[in-house]
Amino acid sequence: MSPEKTEVLVVGAGQAGVAMSEHLTRAGIPHLVLERDRIAEAWRTGRWDSLVANGPAWHDRFPGLEFDGEPEAFVPKEQVADYFVAYADKFDMPIRTGVSVTGVTRNQDRAGFTADTSAGPVEARYIVAATGPFQVPLIPALVPDSAGIDQIHSSAYRNPGQLAPGGVLVVGAGSSGVQIAEELLASGREVWLSVGPHDRPPRRYRGRDNVWWLGVLNKWDAEAVPGSEHTTIAVSGAHGGYTIDFRKLAAAGMVLVGRTEGFADGRMTFAGDLAANVRRGDANYLSVLDEADAWVARNGFSLPEEPGAREIGPDPVCMTDPILSLDLKAAGIGTIVWATGFAVDFSWLGVAPQDERGRPVQNRGISTEPGVYFLGQPWQTRRGSSFIWGVWHDAKYVADHIAKQRGYLSAYGGAG
């Protein structure tokens, strides 16, 4: 079969691939986007039923199209997926769905690459991997199947009725873990939540949403410190958006435990760091309030004061007398939900160097392998890189780089 040819092959049509296609379209660069499922499939089927965007509609979007409805609303996941389909239609993007890319090799006798796909080979001078950061669910190898406890990753959780009868241990207290744990508690389940180190920003403060404060305080554009790891963020857009307060969750009946450490003889063990983790989150929360107040004073904005936001409730018993070991069956726990994040899988992209954890070796999306690019990776250029609005700006940087490379190649008539 003769290969199909294009100048840029974009792999993936989630938010990253759609953003990439817009900028390539604007630059007049021929390209093709291949997606193994549907556009923005992860938003439709990759998360729980009640998921909403974690930022308000006015913010969590691309510049070229607004969401219908209330700008301050937190958009349900199906509407987010529909938004990206509408965005692709608006720009008449060359997206082909239902096509998987299984491998990429560098051409030996000519420039560019050949991608093996389920629809036949595709040749391209440039490859953009826009498959996102949430590819391989991570479940620690702690609890064996023989323990008789159902185990699922948060990406496989849909709703409380899906789980086996009994209590639930949720491991991981970022946005996903907390929202799932709270939904389970509201459904009448007994819930234990394993809380590790985290940041805990306010959802709203002085009449402005957290995403606005991150913007004016220049935190969205903060660059990663070399060697730094991803920080767990406890913030929610559920129920109209609210500030996560672990003390209030405990008061409502949720049992908090520290970071999960091990399992043996039917017992899960936890570090004695619960109080320290919660207080670290409190300190982060109060630091954001301090910065916001200083910004208001410095810029002369007239925003309503909110002294009640600084009130921190009493420590619950689970903080003052932490549980360090728990017999899961004796506690009636039938399911563990692992909200423990994801790894990436670029095994199909063997032409691009990867580090010891399988992450691409790249700088602002530009691989050390000429002609290969990445998009949608956490902290790719800034804190906002893996978020909806942030990936749009990163895509422009990558498209501009491709345009510059095309300019060099055309300088001497395209020879070489």
C-alpha positions as CSV (number, residue, x, y, z in Angstrom):
1,M,0.0,0.0,0.0
2,S,1.4,3.4,-1.0
3,P,1.6,5.7,2.0
4,E,-0.6,8.7,2.4
5,K,1.4,11.9,2.6
6,T,1.0,15.1,4.7
7,E,3.4,17.6,6.0
8,V,2.5,17.4,9.7
9,L,0.9,14.4,11.4
10,V,-0.9,15.1,14.7
11,V,-1.6,12.1,16.8
12,G,-4.6,12.5,19.1
13,A,-7.7,14.7,18.8
14,G,-8.3,15.7,22.4
15,Q,-7.9,19.3,23.5
16,A,-4.2,19.2,22.5
17,G,-4.8,17.9,19.0
18,V,-7.7,20.3,18.3
19,A,-5.6,23.2,19.5
20,M,-2.7,22.1,17.3
21,S,-4.9,21.8,14.3
22,E,-6.2,25.3,14.7
23,H,-2.8,26.9,14.8
24,L,-1.5,24.8,11.8
25,T,-4.7,25.7,9.9
26,R,-4.1,29.4,10.7
27,A,-0.5,29.1,9.5
28,G,-1.6,27.4,6.3
29,I,0.5,24.3,7.1
30,P,-0.9,21.1,5.5
31,H,-1.6,18.5,8.2
32,L,-3.7,15.5,9.3
33,V,-5.0,14.6,12.8
34,L,-5.5,11.0,13.6
35,E,-7.7,9.9,16.6
36,R,-8.3,6.3,17.6
37,D,-11.7,7.0,19.1
38,R,-13.9,10.1,18.8
39,I,-12.8,13.8,19.2
40,A,-12.3,14.5,23.0
41,E,-13.2,10.8,23.8
42,A,-11.4,11.0,27.2
43,W,-13.9,13.7,28.3
44,R,-16.8,11.4,27.4
45,T,-15.8,8.0,28.6
46,G,-12.6,8.4,30.5
47,R,-14.0,9.8,33.8
48,W,-16.9,9.5,36.2
49,D,-20.5,10.3,35.2
50,S,-20.8,13.6,37.3
51,L,-17.5,15.1,36.2
52,V,-17.5,18.8,35.4
53,A,-14.7,21.1,34.2
54,N,-12.5,22.3,37.1
55,G,-12.6,25.9,36.0
56,P,-15.6,28.1,35.0
57,A,-16.8,28.3,31.4
58,W,-15.4,31.8,30.8
59,H,-11.9,30.5,31.5
60,D,-11.7,26.8,30.5
61,R,-12.1,27.2,26.8
62,F,-10.2,28.2,23.6
63,P,-10.2,31.9,22.5
64,G,-12.1,31.1,19.2
65,L,-15.4,29.9,20.8
66,E,-17.4,30.5,24.0
67,F,-19.5,27.9,25.8
68,D,-23.2,28.4,25.7
69,G,-24.8,29.4,29.0
70,E,-23.6,31.0,32.2
71,P,-19.9,32.1,32.1
72,E,-19.4,31.2,35.8
73,A,-20.8,27.7,35.4
74,F,-18.7,24.5,35.6
75,V,-19.4,22.7,32.3
76,P,-20.4,18.9,32.5
77,K,-18.0,16.6,30.7
78,E,-20.3,15.7,27.8
79,Q,-20.7,19.4,27.0
80,V,-16.9,19.9,27.1
81,A,-16.5,17.1,24.5
82,D,-19.3,18.6,22.4
83,Y,-17.4,21.9,22.6
84,F,-14.3,20.4,21.0
85,V,-16.3,18.8,18.3
86,A,-17.9,22.2,17.5
87,Y,-14.5,23.8,17.6
88,A,-13.1,21.3,15.1
89,D,-16.1,21.9,12.8
90,K,-15.7,25.7,13.0
91,F,-12.2,25.5,11.6
92,D,-13.0,22.6,9.3
93,M,-10.1,20.6,10.8
94,P,-8.7,17.6,9.0
95,I,-9.4,15.2,11.8
96,R,-9.9,11.5,11.0
97,T,-11.4,9.4,13.8
98,G,-11.3,5.7,14.4
99,V,-7.7,5.4,13.3
100,S,-4.9,4.2,15.6
101,V,-1.2,5.0,15.2
102,T,0.8,1.9,16.2
103,G,4.3,3.0,15.4
104,V,6.5,5.7,13.9
105,T,9.9,5.2,12.1
106,R,12.3,7.7,10.6
107,N,12.6,7.4,6.8
108,Q,16.0,6.1,5.7
109,D,16.2,7.4,2.2
110,R,14.3,10.7,2.5
111,A,13.2,13.3,5.0
112,G,10.5,12.8,7.6
113,F,8.8,9.8,9.2
114,T,6.4,7.0,8.3
115,A,3.6,6.2,10.8
116,D,2.0,2.8,10.8
117,T,-1.7,3.2,11.3
118,S,-4.8,1.0,11.3
119,A,-5.8,2.6,8.0
120,G,-2.4,2.2,6.3
121,P,0.9,4.0,6.4
122,V,1.2,7.8,6.5
123,E,4.3,9.8,5.7
124,A,4.9,13.2,7.3
125,R,7.9,15.5,7.7
126,Y,6.8,16.4,11.2
127,I,5.1,14.4,14.0
128,V,3.2,16.0,16.9
129,A,2.3,13.6,19.7
130,A,-0.8,15.2,21.2
131,T,-2.0,12.2,23.2
132,G,-2.0,14.0,26.6
133,P,-0.7,13.2,30.0
134,F,-3.4,10.8,31.2
135,Q,-2.6,7.6,29.3
136,V,-1.8,4.7,31.6
137,P,-3.6,4.5,35.0
138,L,-1.2,3.9,37.9
139,I,-2.2,1.5,40.6
140,P,0.5,0.7,43.2
141,A,1.4,-3.0,43.5
142,L,0.3,-3.1,47.2
143,V,-2.9,-5.2,47.5
144,P,-2.9,-8.6,45.7
145,D,-5.9,-9.8,43.9
146,S,-6.0,-12.7,46.4
147,A,-6.9,-10.2,49.2
148,G,-10.6,-10.3,48.1
149,I,-11.0,-6.6,47.8
150,D,-12.2,-5.0,44.6
151,Q,-9.8,-2.5,43.2
152,I,-10.3,0.1,40.4
153,H,-8.5,3.2,39.2
154,S,-10.3,6.5,39.4
155,S,-10.4,6.5,35.6
156,A,-12.6,3.4,35.7
157,Y,-15.0,4.8,38.3
158,R,-18.4,6.0,37.0
159,N,-20.8,6.2,39.9
160,P,-21.5,4.7,43.4
161,G,-23.8,2.0,42.1
162,Q,-21.0,0.5,40.1
163,L,-19.0,-0.6,43.2
164,A,-19.4,-3.7,45.3
165,P,-21.4,-3.4,48.5
166,G,-19.6,-2.0,51.6
167,G,-17.3,0.8,52.5
168,V,-14.8,2.3,50.1
169,L,-11.2,3.4,50.6
170,V,-10.2,6.1,48.2
171,V,-6.4,6.5,47.9
172,G,-5.4,10.0,46.7
173,A,-6.8,13.3,47.7
174,G,-6.4,15.5,44.6
175,S,-9.4,16.8,42.7
176,S,-10.5,13.4,41.4
177,G,-10.0,11.5,44.7
178,V,-11.9,14.1,46.8
179,Q,-14.8,14.5,44.4
180,I,-15.2,10.7,44.1
181,A,-15.0,10.3,47.9
182,E,-17.5,13.0,48.5
183,E,-19.9,11.5,46.0
184,L,-19.6,8.1,47.6
185,L,-20.2,9.6,51.1
186,A,-23.3,11.4,49.8
187,S,-24.7,8.1,48.4
188,G,-24.6,6.6,51.9
189,R,-21.3,4.7,51.7
190,E,-18.8,4.6,54.5
191,V,-15.7,6.3,53.1
192,W,-12.0,6.4,54.1
193,L,-9.8,8.9,52.3
194,S,-6.0,8.6,52.2
195,V,-4.6,12.1,52.1
196,G,-1.1,12.8,51.0
197,P,0.8,16.1,50.5
198,H,-1.2,18.6,48.5
199,D,-2.0,22.2,47.7
200,R,-5.5,23.4,48.7
201,P,-6.4,26.7,47.0
202,P,-9.6,28.6,47.6
203,R,-12.3,28.0,45.0
204,R,-13.4,31.6,45.2
205,Y,-12.1,34.6,47.2
206,R,-13.3,38.1,47.4
207,G,-15.7,37.6,44.6
208,R,-13.3,36.1,42.1
209,D,-12.7,32.4,41.1
210,N,-9.4,30.7,41.8
211,V,-8.5,30.6,38.1
212,W,-8.7,34.4,38.0
213,W,-6.4,34.7,41.0
214,L,-3.9,32.3,39.4
215,G,-3.9,34.6,36.4
216,V,-3.5,38.0,38.0
217,L,-0.9,36.6,40.4
218,N,1.0,35.2,37.4
219,K,0.9,31.6,38.7
220,W,-0.6,30.0,35.5
221,D,2.6,31.2,33.7
222,A,5.0,30.0,36.4
223,E,7.6,27.7,34.9
224,A,8.5,24.4,36.4
225,V,11.6,24.1,38.5
226,P,14.0,21.6,36.9
227,G,13.5,18.2,38.6
228,S,10.3,19.2,40.3
229,E,7.4,16.7,40.5
230,H,3.7,17.3,39.9
231,T,1.9,18.8,42.9
232,T,-1.5,17.3,43.9
233,I,-4.1,20.1,43.8
234,A,-7.3,19.7,45.9
235,V,-9.9,21.9,44.2
236,S,-13.3,21.2,42.8
237,G,-15.8,22.5,40.3
238,A,-18.6,20.1,41.4
239,H,-21.8,21.5,42.8
240,G,-21.2,24.9,41.4
241,G,-17.6,24.9,42.7
242,Y,-16.4,24.8,46.3
243,T,-13.3,25.0,48.4
244,I,-12.2,21.6,49.6
245,D,-11.9,21.5,53.4
246,F,-10.8,18.2,54.8
247,R,-11.9,19.0,58.3
248,K,-15.5,19.5,57.0
249,L,-15.3,16.2,55.1
250,A,-14.3,14.5,58.4
251,A,-17.1,16.3,60.2
252,A,-19.6,15.0,57.6
253,G,-18.5,11.4,58.4
254,M,-15.5,10.7,56.1
255,V,-12.6,9.0,57.8
256,L,-9.3,10.6,56.9
257,V,-6.0,8.6,57.0
258,G,-2.5,9.5,56.0
259,R,-0.5,8.5,52.9
260,T,-1.0,4.9,52.1
261,E,2.2,2.9,52.7
262,G,1.7,-0.8,52.6
263,F,-0.5,-3.9,52.9
264,A,0.0,-7.2,54.6
265,D,-2.3,-9.9,56.2
266,G,-5.4,-8.0,55.2
267,R,-4.3,-4.7,56.8
268,M,-3.5,-1.5,55.1
269,T,-0.9,0.7,56.7
270,F,-0.7,4.5,56.6
271,A,1.9,7.0,57.4
272,G,1.4,9.2,60.4
273,D,1.5,12.3,58.3
274,L,-2.2,13.1,58.0
275,A,-2.1,16.2,60.3
276,A,1.0,17.5,58.6
277,N,-0.5,17.1,55.2
278,V,-3.7,18.8,56.1
279,R,-1.9,21.7,57.7
280,R,0.5,22.0,54.8
281,G,-2.7,22.4,52.6
282,D,-4.0,25.0,55.1
283,A,-0.8,26.9,54.8
284,N,-1.0,26.9,51.0
285,Y,-4.6,28.1,51.2
286,L,-3.8,30.9,53.5
287,S,-0.8,31.9,51.4
288,V,-3.0,32.4,48.4
289,L,-5.3,34.6,50.5
290,D,-2.3,36.7,51.6
291,E,-1.1,37.1,48.0
292,A,-4.6,38.0,46.9
293,D,-5.0,40.6,49.6
294,A,-1.7,42.1,48.8
295,W,-2.5,42.3,45.1
296,V,-5.8,44.1,45.8
297,A,-4.1,46.6,48.0
298,R,-1.3,47.2,45.6
299,N,-3.6,47.7,42.6
300,G,-6.4,49.6,44.3
301,F,-9.2,47.2,43.4
302,S,-12.5,47.5,45.2
303,L,-13.2,43.8,46.0
304,P,-15.3,42.8,49.0
305,E,-13.3,41.7,52.0
306,E,-13.9,38.1,53.2
307,P,-12.5,37.7,56.8
308,G,-14.5,34.5,57.3
309,A,-12.3,32.8,54.6
310,R,-9.5,32.6,57.1
311,E,-11.3,30.6,59.7
312,I,-9.9,27.1,60.1
313,G,-12.1,24.6,61.9
314,P,-11.0,22.3,64.8
315,D,-8.9,19.2,64.1
316,P,-11.1,16.1,63.8
317,V,-10.3,13.0,65.8
318,C,-8.8,11.3,62.8
319,M,-6.2,14.0,62.8
320,T,-5.5,14.1,66.5
321,D,-5.6,10.3,66.9
322,P,-4.6,9.0,63.4
323,I,-5.3,5.5,62.1
324,L,-2.0,3.9,61.2
325,S,-3.3,0.4,60.4
326,L,-6.7,-0.8,59.1
327,D,-8.1,-4.3,58.7
328,L,-10.0,-3.8,55.5
329,K,-12.5,-6.6,55.8
330,A,-13.2,-5.9,59.5
331,A,-13.9,-2.3,58.6
332,G,-16.3,-3.5,56.0
333,I,-14.4,-2.1,53.0
334,G,-15.3,-3.8,49.8
335,T,-13.6,-1.5,47.3
336,I,-10.4,0.5,46.9
337,V,-10.5,3.4,44.4
338,W,-7.0,4.3,43.5
339,A,-6.9,8.0,42.6
340,T,-3.2,7.8,42.1
341,G,-2.6,9.4,38.7
342,F,-1.3,8.3,35.4
343,A,1.9,7.4,33.5
344,V,2.5,8.1,29.8
345,D,3.1,5.6,27.0
346,F,5.1,6.7,24.0
347,S,6.2,3.2,23.1
348,W,4.7,3.8,19.7
349,L,7.0,6.7,19.1
350,G,10.3,4.9,19.2
351,V,12.0,7.6,17.2
352,A,11.9,10.1,20.1
353,P,14.1,9.8,23.2
354,Q,12.4,9.2,26.6
355,D,13.7,9.3,30.1
356,E,13.8,6.4,32.6
357,R,10.1,6.9,33.4
358,G,9.0,6.9,29.8
359,R,8.5,10.7,29.6
360,P,9.5,12.5,26.5
361,V,12.8,14.3,26.4
362,Q,11.7,17.7,25.2
363,N,12.0,21.4,25.8
364,R,8.7,23.4,25.5
365,G,7.3,20.6,23.3
366,I,10.3,20.3,21.0
367,S,11.9,16.9,21.1
368,T,15.6,16.3,21.0
369,E,14.8,14.3,17.8
370,P,14.4,16.9,15.0
371,G,10.9,16.9,13.5
372,V,9.2,15.4,16.6
373,Y,7.0,17.5,18.9
374,F,4.9,16.9,22.0
375,L,1.8,18.7,23.3
376,G,-0.3,18.6,26.4
377,Q,2.4,17.4,28.8
378,P,2.3,18.8,32.4
379,W,4.5,21.8,32.9
380,Q,5.5,21.6,29.2
381,T,6.1,25.4,29.2
382,R,4.2,26.6,32.3
383,R,1.8,25.5,35.0
384,G,-1.2,25.8,32.7
385,S,0.2,23.6,30.0
386,S,-2.0,20.5,30.5
387,F,-5.1,22.6,31.0
388,I,-7.6,23.6,28.3
389,W,-6.6,27.2,27.9
390,G,-2.9,26.5,28.5
391,V,-2.5,23.8,25.8
392,W,-3.9,26.3,23.2
393,H,-1.0,28.7,23.9
394,D,1.6,25.8,23.8
395,A,0.2,24.6,20.5
396,K,0.9,28.1,19.0
397,Y,4.5,27.8,20.2
398,V,4.9,24.4,18.5
399,A,3.1,25.5,15.3
400,D,5.4,28.6,15.2
401,H,8.5,26.4,15.5
402,I,7.3,24.1,12.7
403,A,6.7,27.2,10.6
404,K,10.2,28.4,11.2
405,Q,11.7,25.1,10.3
406,R,9.7,25.1,7.0
407,G,11.1,28.5,6.3
408,Y,14.7,27.3,6.7
409,L,14.0,24.3,4.4
410,S,12.5,26.6,1.7
411,A,15.4,29.1,1.9
412,Y,17.4,27.1,-0.7
413,G,14.5,25.8,-2.7
414,G,13.6,23.0,-0.3
415,A,16.6,20.8,-1.2
416,G,17.9,18.3,1.3
